[in-house]
Amino acid sequence: MKKILHIDLDGVIADFITAMNSHPLRKISPYDEHPDTIPGIFRNLKPILGSIDAVKLLLQSDNYEVYFLSTAPWNNSSAWTDKRLWLEEQFGELANRKLILTHRKDLIKGDILIDDRPNNGAKDFEGNWIQFGSEEFPDWESILKHLHLV
Ligand SMILES: [Mg+2]
């Protein structure tokens, strides 16, 4: 039986922080207080180091059934589309029908969740929460080792 493995996007695969800090609208109201509502900001994010190759390995693994489990800002409706298009750009067909967008990750069934933050229900996920960026799992290499992929 394959294990169901969910992977968060921002801060795990996609580098939202760098895009936010370098965006020309970053310091202009209302985006200074709500940078996640900057139009189009989720469309051109750079990948987190090592994430694309690591996730491709997982997507093609016989041991894991992978989904992308992310939260898109309610007040930035284009972000919902941008996340879908970004995944296709990075992973092509491998990402087909694999995206779950929700504010309640704790309601989603699964064995493992890789997420950098406890927010939106991640800390109450029913399976095992692997916190990306923590001392134990600082990068993708450490996660692949933990999942026995390297
Ligand atoms: Mg995140």
Residues whose N, C-alpha, C, O or C-beta is under 5 A from the ligand:
A	BS01	MG	D8 L9 D10 G11 D116 R117
